[in-house]
């Protein structure tokens, strides 16, 4: 089949995380590898009830095509929630329903990125976004993260040296690092981008999963005309719905709608109706509180276990929410080599290098705490601690 594939696809790697999740299907493994919500928290009975009700409420139209922009009632719900929770006044016509927020990356790349265009990306950053944008062959300009957020000095340097088409960020409980931008860091970023024409992509799948600390300003409020905001129901309801959304200024939205029509015409109407009916019949905030309480306990179990079983020279952060914790081995030790050892004791994680641009091995790793109970987390961290000690010698 040599020569049949496009240049676009040949240079894009397979997702390391999706490959390693195949190992996790063996239930004898303890996996800190996936970005999986806790399946025990899915609102199964409530979604069953919503599924049974939608035909009585919406009739046969449930099975019809929907507008490319998405179900209007669902978009109105999202707009009202942004107003009530974040003080953002977002017109319904500026909201586009997506087949998972992952689709948003593809639509943005398709609509905005020409080969060679400069794109600023956090280092480390979300592998799914790197993979999606890579299809359009941009020139990535990684800017390191600090404990406060993106490195402001290095961001200024990149902005002076190139004219970035866009900048991709996950400011709340970042994937993979779990860190959040401070308020001062967000304002500094907004000041740097103001008036430049660089579009800021604010990916916010985890923003409602805060366990401690105080909420911070959205880039959509700090830089309203230059920000595209992405959200999803995957982390607050269930990822199997494959339902997300995108908020964009009007001129950009027009092109995104065309790109979506070329991709799939519209997001499935049936799942939109079920989701909307669930939201009408249930208190989503009460459900989110349940998720946060559970994930908070699981994070504490991981932190306590790390303090107990990891060598003291291993760094780890303390996320205020989300689903991930970031750790680093001392020196230049490779977490790829650590994974080889850990697999033998039936525990897996994601080494840090897939989250970087053009980095083969790093001393960093992402640990997911959301999809296992506290007892299993403690056992897994004990196993991982033994593997680290073996690597350290």
C-alpha positions in Angstrom: 0.0 0.0 0.0 3.0 2.3 -0.2 2.2 5.6 -1.8 -1.6 5.5 -1.0 -1.5 7.6 2.2 -1.6 11.3 2.4 1.4 13.3 3.6 -0.9 14.6 6.3 -1.4 11.3 8.0 2.0 9.6 7.6 3.8 11.9 10.1 1.1 11.7 12.9 1.9 9.1 15.5 -0.6 6.7 17.1 -1.8 7.7 20.6 0.6 6.2 23.1 -2.2 6.4 25.7 -4.7 4.5 23.6 -2.0 1.8 23.0 -1.2 1.5 26.6 -4.9 1.3 27.6 -5.0 -2.0 25.7 -2.8 -3.4 28.5 -5.2 -2.0 31.1 -8.0 -4.2 29.7 -6.3 -7.0 31.6 -8.0 -6.5 35.0 -5.1 -7.9 36.9 -3.3 -4.6 36.1 -3.7 -1.4 38.2 -3.8 1.4 35.7 -2.9 5.0 36.4 -2.6 5.5 32.7 -6.0 6.5 31.3 -7.8 9.8 31.6 -10.9 7.9 32.6 -13.8 9.2 34.7 -15.0 6.8 37.5 -17.5 4.5 35.9 -19.3 4.0 39.2 -20.3 7.7 39.2 -22.1 7.6 35.8 -25.7 8.6 36.2 -27.0 5.3 34.7 -30.5 5.2 36.1 -31.1 8.9 35.4 -29.9 8.5 31.8 -32.1 5.4 31.4 -35.1 7.5 32.5 -34.1 10.3 30.1 -33.7 7.9 27.3 -37.2 6.4 27.9 -38.8 9.9 28.1 -37.3 11.7 25.0 -39.7 10.1 22.5 -42.7 11.3 24.5 -41.2 14.8 24.8 -39.7 15.3 21.3 -41.5 12.6 19.2 -40.0 11.2 16.0 -37.8 14.3 15.7 -35.4 12.6 18.1 -34.2 10.4 15.2 -34.0 13.3 12.7 -31.0 15.3 11.6 -30.4 18.3 13.8 -29.0 21.7 12.8 -25.2 21.7 12.3 -24.9 24.1 15.2 -26.6 21.7 17.5 -29.9 21.4 19.5 -30.9 25.0 20.3 -32.3 24.1 23.8 -29.0 22.4 24.8 -27.1 25.4 23.6 -29.4 27.7 25.6 -28.7 25.6 28.7 -24.9 25.9 28.1 -25.2 29.7 27.6 -27.2 30.1 30.8 -24.8 28.0 32.8 -21.8 30.1 31.7 -23.8 33.2 32.8 -24.8 31.8 36.1 -21.5 30.1 37.0 -18.9 32.4 35.4 -20.6 35.6 34.6 -20.0 35.1 30.9 -22.7 36.5 28.5 -22.4 34.2 25.5 -25.0 34.3 22.7 -26.5 31.0 21.7 -25.3 31.5 18.1 -21.7 31.5 19.3 -22.0 27.9 20.7 -21.4 24.9 18.5 -22.2 21.4 19.7 -19.5 18.8 19.0 -19.0 15.1 18.8 -16.8 15.3 21.9 -14.7 18.4 22.4 -11.9 16.5 20.6 -13.7 17.3 17.4 -13.2 21.0 18.2 -9.4 20.6 17.7 -9.9 19.1 14.3 -12.4 21.8 13.2 -10.0 24.5 14.5 -7.1 23.0 12.7 -9.1 22.5 9.5 -10.4 26.1 9.6 -7.4 28.1 10.8 -4.1 26.3 10.4 -2.1 26.2 7.2 1.0 24.1 6.9 3.9 25.9 8.7 1.7 28.3 10.7 3.0 28.9 14.2 1.1 27.4 17.1 2.1 28.0 20.7 1.5 25.0 22.9 2.1 24.3 26.6 5.0 22.0 27.5 3.8 19.4 28.5 0.4 19.5 26.7 -2.6 17.3 26.0 -1.6 14.5 23.6 -5.0 14.5 21.9 -4.7 18.2 20.9 -1.1 17.6 19.7 -2.2 14.7 17.6 -5.2 16.6 16.1 -3.3 19.8 15.3 -0.4 17.8 13.8 -2.6 16.7 10.9 -2.5 20.2 9.6 1.4 20.5 9.9 1.8 23.6 12.0 5.1 24.8 13.4 4.7 24.0 17.1 6.4 26.4 19.6 6.4 24.8 23.0 6.5 27.1 26.1 7.2 25.4 29.4 4.8 25.4 32.3 5.8 26.5 35.8 3.9 26.1 39.0 2.2 29.4 38.3 1.2 28.6 34.8 2.9 29.2 31.4 6.4 30.7 31.5 5.7 34.3 30.9 9.2 35.3 29.9 9.5 32.5 27.3 6.0 33.3 26.0 7.0 36.9 25.4 10.1 35.7 23.6 8.1 33.4 21.3 5.6 36.1 20.6 8.4 38.5 19.6 10.1 35.9 17.4 7.1 34.6 15.4 3.5 35.6 14.7 1.5 32.7 16.1 -1.8 31.8 14.5 -3.0 30.5 17.8 -2.1 29.4 21.4 -3.5 26.2 22.9 -4.0 26.2 26.7 -5.6 24.1 29.5 -5.6 26.6 32.3 -7.6 24.5 34.8 -6.1 21.2 36.2 -4.1 20.8 33.1 -3.8 17.5 31.3 -1.2 16.0 31.8 0.2 18.0 34.7 -2.8 18.7 36.9 -1.6 22.3 37.5 -3.7 25.4 37.1 -2.7 28.9 36.0 -2.7 31.5 38.8 -4.9 34.6 38.4 -1.8 36.8 37.9 -0.5 34.4 35.2 -3.8 34.4 33.3 -3.8 38.2 33.3 -0.2 38.4 32.1 -1.0 36.0 29.3 -4.1 38.1 28.3 -2.0 41.3 28.4 0.7 39.7 26.1 -1.9 38.5 23.5 -4.1 41.6 23.6 -4.1 43.2 20.1 -1.8 40.6 18.5 -4.3 38.7 16.4 -3.2 35.4 18.1 -6.2 33.3 18.9 -6.2 31.7 22.3 -7.8 28.2 22.6 -9.0 27.7 26.1 -9.7 24.0 26.6 -11.7 23.5 29.9 -12.8 19.9 30.3 -11.9 19.8 34.0 -12.8 23.3 35.3 -15.9 22.2 37.3 -13.9 19.5 39.1 -12.3 21.7 41.7 -11.7 20.2 45.2 -9.8 23.1 46.9 -8.7 26.7 46.2 -10.7 29.4 44.5 -12.0 29.6 40.9 -10.0 31.9 38.6 -10.9 34.0 35.6 -11.6 32.4 32.3 -9.6 33.7 29.4 -13.0 34.2 27.7 -13.6 37.0 30.2 -10.0 38.4 30.1 -9.6 38.2 26.3 -13.2 37.8 24.9 -12.6 38.7 21.3 -9.5 36.5 20.9 -10.6 33.3 22.8 -12.2 30.1 21.7 -13.6 28.2 24.7 -14.0 24.4 24.6 -16.2 22.4 27.1 -17.5 18.8 27.4 -20.1 16.7 29.2 -17.6 13.8 29.3 -16.1 14.7 32.7 -19.4 15.8 34.4 -21.7 13.1 33.0 -20.2 10.4 30.9 -17.6 10.2 28.1 -19.6 7.6 26.1 -22.1 10.4 25.2 -19.3 11.9 23.0 -20.8 15.3 23.5 -18.9 18.6 23.8 -19.2 22.2 22.7 -17.2 25.1 21.4 -17.7 28.8 22.0 -16.2 31.2 19.4 -16.6 34.7 18.0 -19.1 35.0 15.2 -16.6 35.4 12.3 -14.7 32.2 13.4 -18.0 30.3 14.1 -19.2 30.8 10.5 -16.1 28.9 9.2 -16.3 26.3 12.0 -19.8 25.4 11.0 -18.8 24.9 7.4 -15.9 22.7 8.6 -18.3 20.7 10.7 -20.8 20.3 7.9 -17.9 18.9 5.8 -17.0 16.5 8.6 -20.2 15.0 9.9 -23.2 17.4 8.9 -24.3 17.4 12.6 -23.8 15.9 16.0 -26.2 13.0 16.7 -29.6 14.4 17.7 -30.6 11.4 19.8 -27.7 11.8 22.3 -28.3 15.6 22.4 -32.0 15.0 23.3 -31.1 12.4 26.0 -28.5 14.7 27.5 -30.9 17.7 27.5 -33.7 15.7 29.1 -31.3 14.5 31.8 -30.3 18.1 32.5 -34.0 19.1 32.7 -34.9 16.3 35.1 -31.9 16.3 37.4 -29.6 18.6 39.3 -26.3 18.5 37.5 -24.6 20.5 40.2 -25.5 17.9 42.8 -24.0 15.2 40.5 -20.8 17.3 40.1 -20.6 17.6 43.9 -20.7 13.8 44.1 -17.9 13.5 41.6 -15.7 16.1 43.3 -16.1 14.5 46.7 -15.1 11.1 45.3 -12.2 12.4 43.3 -11.0 14.5 46.2 -10.8 11.4 48.4 -9.0 9.5 45.6 -6.5 12.3 45.2 -5.8 12.3 48.9 -5.3 8.6 48.9 -2.7 9.0 46.1 -0.9 11.8 47.8 -0.8 10.0 51.1 0.5 6.8 49.4 3.1 8.7 47.5 4.4 10.3 50.7 4.5 6.8 52.2 6.0 4.7 49.3 7.9 7.0 46.9 11.5 7.9 47.6 11.7 11.4 48.9 13.8 12.6 45.9 10.8 12.0 43.6 8.9 15.3 42.9 5.1 15.5 42.7 2.6 18.3 42.6 -0.6 18.9 44.6 -3.5 19.5 42.1 -6.5 21.5 43.3 -8.8 19.5 41.1 -9.2 17.5 37.9 -8.0 14.0 37.3 -4.2 14.0 37.1 -1.1 14.3 39.2 2.4 15.0 37.8 5.6 13.4 39.1 9.2 13.5 38.1 12.1 11.2 38.9 15.4 12.7 40.0 18.0 13.6 37.4 17.8 12.2 33.9 16.2 8.9 34.9 13.7 7.7 32.2 10.1 7.0 33.1 10.0 4.8 30.0 12.5 2.5 31.7 10.4 2.8 34.9 7.3 1.6 33.0 9.2 -1.5 31.8 9.9 -2.4 35.4 6.4 -1.4 36.7 4.6 -3.6 34.1 6.2 -6.7 35.6 4.4 -5.9 38.8 1.1 -5.2 37.0 0.9 -1.4 37.4 1.0 1.1 34.6 1.1 4.9 34.0 1.9 7.2 31.2 5.5 8.4 30.8 5.8 12.1 30.2 7.4 12.2 26.7 4.2 11.7 24.6 3.1 15.1 26.0 6.1 16.9 24.6 7.0 17.9 21.1 10.0 16.0 19.8 11.1 14.5 23.2 11.9 10.8 23.2 12.5 10.3 26.9 11.8 12.3 30.0 11.9 11.9 33.8 8.2 12.8 34.1 5.0 10.8 34.4 1.3 11.4 34.5 -0.7 9.5 37.2 -4.5 9.4 36.9 -6.4 9.1 40.2 -10.1 9.4 39.1 -11.0 5.9 38.0 -10.0 3.7 40.9 -11.0 3.4 44.6 -8.7 4.5 47.4 -7.7 0.9 48.3 -6.6 0.1 44.8 -4.8 3.4 44.5 -2.8 2.6 47.6 -1.8 -0.8 46.3 -0.8 0.6 42.9 1.3 3.4 44.4 3.1 0.9 46.6 3.9 -1.3 43.6 5.1 1.8 41.7 7.2 2.9 44.6 9.0 -0.4 44.6 9.6 -0.1 40.9 11.1 3.4 41.4 13.4 2.1 44.1 14.5 -0.7 41.8 15.3 1.8 39.1 17.2 4.1 41.5 19.2 1.1 42.6 
